[in-house]
Amino acid sequence: MEEIEIHTPEINMDQLLKWMGIIDNGAHIKIFIEDQMIKLNGAIVTERRKKVRPGDVIDIKGIGSWRVVTGEV
């Protein structure tokens, strides 16, 4: 499992996936959500602006898994 650093207390799922280069725009995350491809801490994500915080684990079917960690601010 890889680690992804964020430098804020939380970030929206769509913003994080754009920053990671997994999606290009909001339409892409809608497809991921409709196809139930994203899990956050084992639960299927149903909202694109789901809050992600350090300690959370993101799994994207067929792409990978990441643990969110706090980076230096």
Steps between C-alpha positions, in 0.01 A plus 500: 500500500633839402475815708363830376578818693254779552591831657156589635281346772266362229443506125204413277528166320460657155774756569735232630449272200561794263817593690617138483444497122244217514217711357499804273170656601181460701334289232761227548433463872127466427580194289720353775222556755225359277711189437573472877874500434608716798511387861597716796591300809322198350171680425387576145517872426169644380581872499770678301572755774550237770749633756833317515724540806841376611477136606235418238556222247383541141454198273421545132405179323758408240722801577646475850485572873633793697524601864453874549769653720574849624781677319696792635312826474 
